[in-house]
Amino acid sequence: MAQSAAVISGLQRMVLYETRARYFLVGSNQAQTKHRVLKIDRTEPKDLVIIDDKHVYNQHELRELLGRLDLGNRTKMVQKGFVRFLEGYYMVLITKRRKMADIGGHSIYKIEDTSMISIPNDSVRVAHPDEARYVRIFQNMDLSSNFYFSYSYDLSHSLQHNLTLLQRPYELWSSAESAAEDEANMRRKQDSFDIFEDEGLPTQLLYGVRAEPYYKYVWNGNLLERVKDIVHPDWLMYIIHGFCGQSKLLIYGRPVHITLIARRSSKFAGTRFLKRGANCEGDVANEVETEQIAHDASVMSFTVGSYSSYVQTRGSVPLYWSQDISTMMPKPPIRLDQADPYAHVAGLHFDQMLQRFGSPIIILNLVKKREKRKHEKILSEELYPAVINLNQFLPSQHGIEYIAWDMARYTKRICVPLLSSKLCNVLDRLSMIAENVVKRTGFFVNRSDFYCHTLHPDERWGDLGGSISVSGRVQTGVLRTNCVDCLDRTNTAQFMVGKCALAYQLYALGMIDKPKLQFDTDCVRLFEELYEDHGDTLSLQYGGSQLVHRVKTYRKIAPWTQHSKDIMQTLSRYYSNAFSDADRQDAINLFLQVYQPAESRPHLWDLPTDFYLHQKTTMALPMDRRCYTLWWSEGVLSYLPIAFDEVPCDETMKKLSVKRVNRFDESIDIYAEFFRPYELTSFDDTFCKAMTNSAREFMPKTVGVDPSPFTVRKPEETAKSVLGNKSSKEETLVQRKTAASAPPPPSEEAISSSSEDDSEEDRDDDASVSQRSTPVKLWADSADSGRPQEVCALGREPAASSGEEGAPPPGEHHLLRAGVMLPRGQRLRHVAAAGEPPQPRRLREPRDGGPRSSEALVPRGHVDVQGVRQEQIHVKRAEDSHIFIFYFLSKKTFSYGCLFIHVDYVVVLGFSFFFFFFF
């Protein structure tokens, strides 16, 4: 089978020349040896007249052409699309870019700046009084914020789709090429340099493949709709919106690049409260496809390199529902807008997922199930029956799997020590879900000759799902995660699933000896930082603020300064939703051409709602309606569990453009595209050298420490603090103090959040290396014995032998997540500075001789824990003589109440309950 390669765009540099009658857009390849010219007429006031010169100019011919014209100013740029409001057309051009990632030599760029140029000249332009307002609304769409493109890599598709395209047998379809195309290919072959020509060896031909983009994730598709059929494909530059980040992981000098790409859907796009649920075509709000790619950067080629990827999605609950923001409430009530007893809109949505991802489709529903006033529970009560209804018509082996888990309830639950289990820890529960999900869907790896499972066998490797072929392993199916907003809880859940998948990816690439990654390692910290940037970016785009709850929040290691930041992010999100989301929604509708201005239509700002713009069936009755029982597209079931879009059939081959080229043709030469041998470059300027995110930022700077990125480290051992980017020594001390007082697991038997393995051996290993918390020792007198007993507060229980003096007998005391509970009859005492014996302290006696007060206060001073000063602690003694730290009385608002730990506890509780009722 002949090899295939992706076609590289031949127009990567563009210069705009201006005359009174025309614009001349000159596009050149990277080496500036071949040029194309696009002529745009400026004498038409409202029509777009474009002439694509089919001739490919060399430098001499282009110089002669430009010399014959009386040219004005020129500007270097990249074309992005054309748009028209009430006057003539505008040309939207990219004027500045920045490289963000590199995948197999294919560069991914972020748009840094754009320009909007009016095409008609002043003499023919017909002025309109509302034109300037439409231009301002259009420019409110910040095109320099998280828009990405590539000249040689299709960002609208996953890595699995792009690489499986190169493995299709194109010989079966090559007979359809016309004689004219073959002749053109022969001319290109003669013009190319072939080192084997003089040796009498046959020239090797390759298939250059150009795929049609997946328009659901293309944001300028409608801007290019007018010209895509009349210009050469090299003129079309498709962009995506979302997030793209790349980090470098050094494994004893071996570079491994970890890339995170998020594609935001352009269908039913909008802001938080203005776009909820789904539209009539099955497109849901805030739909984002997240792909993580791990590849060995020491080998660049797609054909001989090692690449692996994993894809998961998020999106609003696929129902007809919304929230009314006119009430000015932080959490407006959820209402179901339309009855859908046959789950028609949910069927349309899952049909799209079956075509793109295959089966199984796994739903992870994180909305609340128990509420005093029914709010989020409404969505679960509608989604679950819809899934049951759709599954009864699907084959059982390809059914939609539904997982419902109230993540918020588990986060706020205080585990009783005697009843503690892994279910009490949010991240441990997510780890169990992630392990099952990855085993069901599998992941993509492009090579089948890895022997990691033979050299280092692991029983979990044999349980992996997906499809296995001679060319590697393919992911089948996808995880779909949702909460109400699909922001905070969803991002943490996706991080845990991605962390589990990353372990399998690195294991498949031969980087680690077992598919398991622990917290507090350089690798996981690097990956966590990527996902936090990913979550912050998506949250800003949809919710108007950064994440409120992060992974550190659920691990209970967030610094105390993080709580004030959470409050500010909550207020920022509320302000954005109340005052600025309407303007942002108008800009999105205008940019995506959901609304197209016309003289006969009401203006965009006069519309009471945009509901009818996104619900096409409300404006015209559909001619054909899909059957309620056969709710999937034709041909989808016959190829499951493989996705229909990745199957080499006649239907999918229509979306491809295939041509035969010489193996040295520049249109497929990724070597020249990446290294640019015609330019003078230096190693310091290369992207892989200047990559900002690297594991070096987390590696310890001291000598004698294991440099492996898979070694568990203490927070103070890392070069970059896991708790935040602080520069001053005082802030670093505060961070370490917070890390030292981080709440541990409920008991030694419960597995901590730094471990996912269920074996006893792995739990022992994790306990020996985990340094998430440091024990704070408090002393209590026993009613039965005069010797003091040692109790760990805000840390692990001390491991003491039975014969050690001062060690508490088993079962005498218990440990809570963030407080102290003493047995009946014991009294809390204070430990002075190091070396000073503990001084007894009795509870305060009442002046009137009444019963003893139920309040106890640790006196001012400090408990010396590795040089970190611990301030006074307020406690409350209950009627059963159990003592708790005061902020457990307001567990729902713990993150706010603990801000004022130095203030009297009555004031703190009042402040906490204020936030409880407000939010």
N, C-alpha and C positions, 0 to 999 in steps of 0.2 A: 504493500500500500504506500502510495506516495505521501510524503510529509506535507504538512500544512502549516501556515503561519498567518498571523493576523496582519491585516493591511494597515500600514502606518499612513496617517494623513500627509498628503504631499504639500499642504499649505499650512505652514506654522508661523510664518511671519507675513504680516500684511501692512501695506502702506496705502493711505488714502490720499489721492490727488484730486484737486478741486478745480473745475472750470465753471464758467457761468452756465453752461448748458448741461454739463454732466459731472458726475463723480466717477473716478477711475480707481477701483479697488484692486491693487496689484498684490497677489499672493505668491509667496515663494516657499520652497522647501527649506529644510534646516541648513543645507549647504549653500543655498542661494544659487543653485545651478539651473533650476527649472522654475518657470514662472507662468502664472495664469492671470488673466485680466477679466474683471467684471465691470461692465459699464452700466451706470445707473442714471436714468434720465431725470433731469431737474426741471424740465419745462411743463410737466404735468402737475396740476395743483393738488389732485386728490388720488390719482392712480399711481400704482407702482409698476414702472417699466424697467426691466432688467434684461440685459443682453450678456449672455455668458460666451465669451470667446473660447471656442473649443481648442484653439491652437495653443500648444505648449511652447513658450518662448524660452530661448536661452538668453544669457546676459547681453550679448551683442544685439539681438533682435529687440529686446526690451528697451535698450538704450536708444535705439533708432525710433521706436514707437513713441517714447516719451519726449524725444527731441522734436518731433513734429507737432507736439501739442503745446499750447500756451497754458502751462500749468501754474496754479497758485500754490497755496499752502499744502503741506503734506504732514500726515500724522501716522505714526506706527501704532497698529492695533490688531485685534482679532475680532472677526465678525461674530455676533451672537444672535441677531434677529432683527426683524422689522415690526413696527407697531404703528397703528394709526388711531387717532381719536376723532376729532371733528374737522380738523384741517387735513394737511397732507401727511405722508408717512415720515416716520423717524427711523434712523438707523442706530441700533444699540450695539456698541463696540466695547471690547475689553481692551483697556489700555495698560494694565499692569497685572502681573501674575507673580505667584510665589510657589516654589516647589514644596510639596507637603509630604510626599511619600514616593517610594520606588518599589515596584513589584516586578521582578524578573527583567529589569532594564526598562520597564514602561513607567514613565514619569506621570505623577498625578499633581496637578496644579490647583491652587486656590486663587480665586479672583480677588485682586486687591483694589482695583479701581476700574470704573467704566465711564463711558462717554455716550451722550445721547445727542445725535446730530440730525437736524431737520433737513430733509432732502429737497423740497421745492425751494427755488430761489425767491428772493424778496419781491421780484417783479410779478410773479404769478401766484404768490401765496394769498389765499383768501382768509382773512382774519375772522376769528370767532371769539366772542367774549368769554366763553367757558373753557377754551383750550388750555389756558395757563393753569387752571385748577386741576384739570385732568393730568397735566404734566407733573404737577406737584404731588398728586396722589400716586402716580406711577413711580416717581423718584423716592417716595417713602419706603418702597421696597429696597432695603439696603442690599444691593447686589455684591458689595464687598464683604458680606458677612456669611461665611459658610456655604459658598457655591464653588463647585469643583468641576474640573474637566480634564481630559487627557487626549493626546493626539493619537495614541496607539492602543489604548486599553478601554474596553467598553465598561464604564462605571455603572451603567444601568443594570448590568447582569452580574451574577456572582462569579467567583473564580472557577467554581466547578463547571458552570455553564460555558465559560470562555475556553477552558481547557478541553472539555469534552467535544467542543466544536472542532478542535484541531485533530481529533481522533476519528472523525467520521470517514467512511469510504466514499470520497467524492468522485471516484472513478465511475460509480454507478450513475452519476448525474452529469458527468463531463461531456457526454455525447450531445447534450442539448446546446452546446456552444455553437455559435454560428461560424461560418467560414471567415467572415470579416473579423471576428474577435480573434480567431486563431492566427490570422495574418498580422494583426496588430501585435499579438504576443510574440510572433517571430521577429518583428522589427525591433521590439524592445530587447529581445534576446541578442540580436546582432549588435545593438548599441552598447550592450553591457560587456564588461571585461570578464573573460573566463580564463582562469589559469590552466585549465585542462584542455583548452582548444588545441594548442600546439602538440599535445601529447596524443592526440587522436582519440581521446576518451569522450564518451557521450556527455553532453551537458545535462545536469540534473534539473528537472523541472519541479517546482513546488506549486501548491495551490494557495493562492492568496485569498483569505476569507474575510469578508466584511459582513457583520451581522446587523440586522435591523435592531435598533435599541428597544428596550422595554419602556414604552411611553408612559407607563404609570409612574415611573421615577424620574422622568425627564421634565424639567421645569420650563424650558424654552421651546417645547415642541410646537405649541400654537404660534409662537413668534416666527418659526421657520416654515410653517405650513404653507404659506403663500409661495415660497420660492424653492421648496425641496424637490419639486418635480421638473424644474427648468434649469437648475444649475448642477454642476458636477458635485458628487458626494463629498469631495474634499473641502468644499466651501461650508459644509454644515458642521457646526460644532455644538454638540449636545452637552448640557450641563445638568448636574444633580445638586440637590440641596440637602444638607444634613450635617455630617461630621466626617472628618478624615484625620486620623492620627497614626503616627508610626513611632515605635521605640526600638532601640537596639539592645539585645541581650547578648552578653559575652559569656560564653561557656568555655573557660580556660583559653581564651583567645579566639574561639570559633564564633563568628557573628551569626546571630539568628534575629531576624527582623520580625516583630509582631505588629501587625497592622490592624486597625479597627476602622471600618467603613460603615457609616449609617446612611441609608437612602430614605429620605422622607417622600412619601407619596404626594403627587401633585393632584390627586383626585380627592375631592371633598376636603381640601386643605383649608386651614384657618387657625383661629386662636382658641383658647381654652373653653370658655363658656359659650362661644358663638358656634362652635362646631363640636357636636356630641353625636355619638351613635353612628348610624350609617345612612346613606342615601338610597334611592330606589334602585341603583345599579350594583349595590353590594360593596361600595367603597366606604371605608370607615374613617373616622377622624383620627388624627395623630397616628397614622399608620407608618411605622418605620421598620425597615429591614436592616438588621445589624449583622455584619459579617466580620469575623476575626480570622486573620490569615497569619500563619506562621510558616516561614520558609528559611532555608539555609542560604544566607546571603553570600557565602563563599562561591557558589555556582549560580550564574545569572540566568541561564537559558531555561525556557519553559520545557524544552524537550528532555534535557538531561538533569535539570535541577530537581530539588525536593520541595514540594509545596503542599500545604494542607490548609483547609478552611472549615469553618463551621458557621452556620447561618441560623439565626432565630429572629422572631418578629415580635412587635408589640402593636397594639391598636385598640381603639375604643370598642366597647361591647357592641356587637353587630345587631342592634335593635333600633327601632324608631324611638329615640328618647332625647330629651333636652333638659336644660335648666334655665329658669327665668331669672335674669340678672337685674330686672327692674326693681326688685325688692331691696337691693343694696345689702344683701346678707353675705357673710363670708362663705357659707355653704347653702346656696339656693336649693330648694327642694327639687328632687328628680321627678319628672313626669314622663309618662309614656304617651307619645303623640298619636300613634296609630296602632290599631290592633293588627297583629300578623299571626293568626292562628296556625297557618301552615308553614311558618318560618321561611317565607319566600326570600326576604332580604338576607337572612343568615345563610340560606342555601346558595345565593349568588356569591356571597363573600367566600364561603368555603370551597366553592367551585373554582374560584380564582386561585386559591391556595393549592388545591389538588393539581391544577395544571402546572403551576410553577414549582412546587416542592414535592409532589407525590404524597404517598401515605407512609406512616400515620400522621395525622394532624392532631397535635396534643395541645389542649387548652389548659393553661394555668390561670385560674381565676382567683385573684387575691382580694376581692372586695369583702367587706364585713358581712358576717352572717348573723351576728347578735347585736342588736342595737335597741336602746330604750325607745327611740322614735325611728320608725322604719325609714331608712334613707338609701344606703347602698344596697341593702338586701333586696330591694325591688328589682335590681338588674339580675341578680342571681336567680330569683324566682322566675324570671322570664327566659334567661339564657339556657338553663338546664333543660326545661321541656323542649326548647327548640332543638337542642342537640339530640335529645332522645327521638324526636320526630324525624330528623334527618337520618339518623343511624338505622332506622328500621328499614330503609330502602337500600342501604349500602351493604355490600358483602361484609361479613363479620370480621374478616381479616384486615379490612381497610377502613374500619369504622373510626369515627372521631372520638378521641379519648378526652375525658373531662376530669380535671383535678381542681377541686375547690378547697382553698385553704385561707382562713382568716388570719392574714399576716399581722394586722394591726392588733388583734386580740392577743396573739402570742407575744408580741413585743411588750405589751403593758402588763402582762400577767406576772405576779410575784410567785415564784415557785416555792412551795413548802418543802423543806429539806427532806422530810421523810418520803415525800411523793415525787421527788425530782426525777426527771428522766431526760432523754435527748429531745423530747417534744417541747421542753421548756425553753430550749435555745433556738432562736429564730434561724441562725445560720446553719446549725446542725440539721434542722428540719429541711431547709433549702438544699443542703448538700445531699440528703437522701433523695429528694425529688430530682435534683440535677443528675445524679448517678443513674437513676432509672430512665430519665429522658434521653441522655446521651447513649445509653445502651439500646434504646428503642430506635433512635434515628440514625445512629452512626455519625460519621464525619467523612470529609473528603480528603484523600491523599492521592497524589498523581503517580505513585510508583508502587509496584507490587513486589519488588525484590528486597524489601526490608526484612531483616532477620532479628529484629529486636525481641520479638516474642519467642524466638528460638533460643537466643543467647540468654535472655532474662525472661523466662516464662512467667506469665501472670494469668490467673484463672479468669479475671475479668475481661481479658482480651477476646476469649472465645465466645463471650456472651454479647458482643457488640452486634448491633443491627446494621442496617444499610445494605448496599449491594456491592458484591465483590466481583471484579472482572480482571482480565489479564493486564489491564493498564492501571489498576489500583482499586481503591475503595471509594464508593460514592455515597453521599448522604441521601437518604430517602426519608421524606417527611420533615416536619419542622415543629418547633415549640412556639406557641403563640401565648404571650403573657399579657395580662391586662389587670389593672385595678380600675378606679374611677377615672383618674387623670392620666394614667399610664406614665407617671413621672418618677416619684420617689421610690415607692415599693417595687415598681416594675424594674427600675434600674438596678436595685440591689439583687432582685431575683435573677435578672439577666447576668449580672456579674458572677453570681455563684454558679450558674449553668455554664457560663463562658470559662470560668476557672476550672471546672471539671473537664470541659472539652479540651482546654489547653493542655491539661495533663496528658490526655490521650494523644493529642497532636504531637507533643514533644516526645512522648514514648514511641510513637510510630516513626518519627524522624530519627530515632536512635540517640536522643539527647539525655534521657533519664532512664533508669533501670526499672521503674514501675510507674504506672499511670496514676500518680498521686502528687499533689502539690500542697504544701502547708503554708499557713499564714506566717507573717513575719519573716519571709524570705525575700531576697532582692527581686526575684522573678514575680512573685505575687504582688509585691508593693508596686512594681513597675506596671503590672497589669491593672491593679486597682486604680492607679493614677490615670491610666488611659480611660478606664470606664467612668471615673468621676468627671473627667473633661468631656467625655461623650454624654454623660447624663446632664451636666450643666448646660451644654450647648443645646441639646434637645429641649430641655426645660425652658431655656430662654426663648426659644423659637415658638413654643406652644403656650407656656404658662406665664411668660413675662419675667421670670426670675430664675435664679439658679436652684439647684436641689436644696431642699430643706432637710431631709434625712438622708444620710450617706451610709456607706458601709461601716465606717467607724462608729456611727451612732448605734447601729445594731450590734456591733461588737462590744459596746460599752467602753470604748477607749477614747472617745472624742474629748478633746480638751475643753475646759470650762469656758474658754472664749468662743467655742463653737455654738454654744447655746444662744448667746447674744446675736451671733450671725444668723442663726435659724430664725430668730424673731424678725430681724431686718428683712430676710428673704421672704418671710410670710407677709409682712407689710408691703414689700415691693410687689409681690405677686397679686395681692389684693388691689393695690393702686393700679397696676397695669390692667387687670381684668375689668376694673370699674371705669377707667378713664381713657385708656389708649388702645384697647383691643379693637374697638370699632374702626378706628382709622387704619390699623394694621390689616384688618379684614378687608377693607375696601382696596388697599394696595395689593393684597394677594389676589383678589378677584379680578382686578384690572390687569395685573401682570400675567396671570394664567389665562387671560382672555375669557374667563367665565362670563364676564360682562363686557360687551363691546358697545361703545358709545355710538349713537346714531341720532339723527335729527328727529326721527319719529318716535324715539323712546324717551322715557323719563330719565333724568340724570341719576347717576349712581348715588349721590348724596340725598336724593329725594325718595329713594326706595325705603319703605318701612322695614323690610326684611330682605335677605338674600336667599330665603328658603327656595323660591321658585327658580333661582339660577342654578342651584345644585340638584334639584329634583326635576329631571327632564320629563318624567311622565306626568307631572302636573300641568305642563303646557300643551302636551299632545298625548292622545291615547296610544299605547303601544299596539302595533299591528299584530305581533305574535307574543304570546305569553308562554313561558316555560312550564312544563308539566310539574305538578307538585310532587309527584313520586319520582320521576326521572329528572332530578334537579341538577344534575351534572351535565357538562358539555359532552358532545358526541366524541367517542374515541378515547376519553380520559381513563375509563375503567379498564380498558383492554391492555394498558401498559403499566398499570400500578403494580408494585409500589414505585416504579420509576416515574419521574415527572414527565408529563406529555411534552413540555417545551424542550426537553433534552433528548427526545427520541428522534433518530434520523429517519423521518418519514416524509412523504411528499408535502404534507401540510407545513411542516417546520422548515423544509428546504426552500419554500417560497420566500421565507424571510431572510435568506442569505444571498450574498453576491459573491460568486466564486470565479476566479480567473487563474489561468496558468501563467506563471512567471518564472524567470530564471532565478536560481537560488541566490544570485548576487545582486538581484534587483533591489534598488534602494527602498522600494515600497514595502519590503518585508525584512530589510537588513536592520535588525535591532541592535547589532553591534555598533554600527555607525550612528544610530539614533542615540545611543546611550553615551558612548565614549567621545563622539564628535572629533575624529582625528584631524579634521580640517581647521580646528580651532586650537588656540593656545590656552591650555588650562593648567591648573595646579591641584595637587592633592588636597591642600587646605580648603579649596573652594568647592570640592565635591560634596554632594549631599550626604553621602554615607559618613563622611568625615565630620561634617558640621552638624550632624543630627543633634537636636537639642535634648531630646528625651533618650536617656541611656541608663543602663544598669550601673554605670560608673557613679551616678549620683547617689546611689544607695550603698555601694560597696564601702567597707570600712577602710580608713586611711592608715590604720596601724599595721605594723609588720607582724607576721605570724598568725594572722587570722585567715581562715579558709576563704579564698576568693570565689568559691562556687556560688552562683546565684540561687542555689537550692538549699543553702544552709540557713537554718533558723537563727536569727540574730536578735539581741536585745535592742530596745529603742535607742539606747545611748551608744550602741556600736555602729550605727549606720551613719554615713556621711550626710545623708539627707533625712531629717526627722520624719518619722511616719505620721506624726501628729500635725504637721504643718510646716510651712516655710518661714521660720523665725530666725532672725539674725542675732538678736541680742542675747547675752548670757542669761539675763533675768527671765526672758520669755522661755528660753530653753529649760531653765529650772522649773518653771511653772508647768511646762509640758511633761517633764519627767515626773513631777509630783502627781500630775493627773494620771499618767500611765501607771505610777506606782499604786495609786488608789483605785485602779480600775477593778470593777467587780469580777470575780472569778466564777467558774462553774459552781453549781449548787453543792456538789460533793465530789469526792475523788472518783466515784464510780461513773459520774456523768461525763460524757466526752465533751471537751471544750470545743470552741469554734475554730480552733487552729488545727483540727483533725477531722478527716472524713472517714477514716478506716474504722471498721467495726471490730477488728481483732484486738485481743488483749496486748499483744506485743507492740502494736503501733501505738496504743494508748499509753503504754509505759514510756515509749520513746518520746512521745509528744509531751508527757508530763515532765520528763527530765530536761527538755530543752526550752519549754515555754517559759518566757519571762514577762508575761503580760502584766503581772501584778506582784507587789511586794507585801509580805505580811506586816501588819501593824499590830503590835502586841498590847493587849489590855489585860489587866489582872483583876480577878474576882475572888472574893473569899467564899469558901464553901461552908455551908451550914453544918456539914458533918465533920469537916477536917479543918485544921488551922492552916494547912499549907496552901499557898496560892496556886491557882490554876491558870494556865496560859490559854488565851482565846485569841484567834486570829480575826481581826476586824479588817474588812475591805481587802482581803487577800485569801491565800490558801490556808487550810488547816496545817499546823506544823506536824511534820512526820517525826514522832518521837517513839523510842522504844518503851516497852512496858515497864522496864526497870528504871527509867530515867526519872529523877526526882523533879517534881513540879509538873510532870506531864499529866494531862487530864485523862481519866479513865475513858475507855470507849463509851460513846453514847451519852456522856455528861453534858456536852454542849453541841450546838449545831451552828451552821454558818449560812447566812442569807446572802443574796447577791450583793447588796450594798449596805449592810447593817449588821448589828450585833444582837444576838438573842441569847440570853443567859438563862440557865435553869432557875426554878423557883428557889427563892431564898438567897441568891447570890447578889452581891453588890458590886457596882462598877467602881473601879479605882483608877488612879492616874499613875502613869509611869513618867518619872522625871527624866532628866538628861541621862546620857549614857554613864553607867557606873554608879548612879544613885539608886539606893534601894527604894522599892515602891512604898509610898506613904499611904496609910489608910485614910479614907475620906468617907464620913458618914453622910447620910442624907439629911437635908435640912429639917430641923424640928419646927413646928408651928409655934408662934408666940402665945397663942391662946390655950395651949395645952391640948388642942384637939388632935385628931388623927394625923399621922405622918403624911406629909405631902407626897404626891405621886410623881413629882418632878425631880430629876437628878441632873446635875450639871457637872461635866468634867471641868475642873478648875483651869484658869488661864495657865498657859505654859506651852509645852510642846512635847510631842513624842518623837524621838530622834529615830528616823528611818533612813539610813544611808545618807545622812547629812541634809535631808529634806525636812523643813519645818512644817509640822502639822498643827493647825490652829484648833481652837476649842470646838467641841462637838456638842450640840444640843441633843438630848435624848429624852424619850418619854417612857415612863414605866406604866405598863398596863395593869389591870386588876389581877391578872394571873401571874404577876411578877415577871413577865417577859419584857425585855427592854429593846426598843427599836430606835434607830436614828429618825429624827423628826420628819424628814421629807418623805418617808413612806406613807404618811397620812395623806399625801397628795400625789400618789403615784402616777396619776394621769398627766400631771403637769410637772413631773420631776425635773425636766430640763429647764423650767423657768424658776422654780422655787429654789434650786440650789445656787442660783446666781447670787443670792444674798445670804450666804451661810453665816456671815459674821453678824448679822442683825438678829434681834430677838425673834424667837421662832413664831411668836404670835403674828408679827408683821409679815414674816415669810409666808405663813400659811394663808394669810389674807391676800397677799400678792398672787399666790399660786391659784387660789380659788377664783380670783378675778380673771385670770387667763383661762381657767377651765370653763367659765360661763361665757366668756367672750368668743373663744374659738369653737 
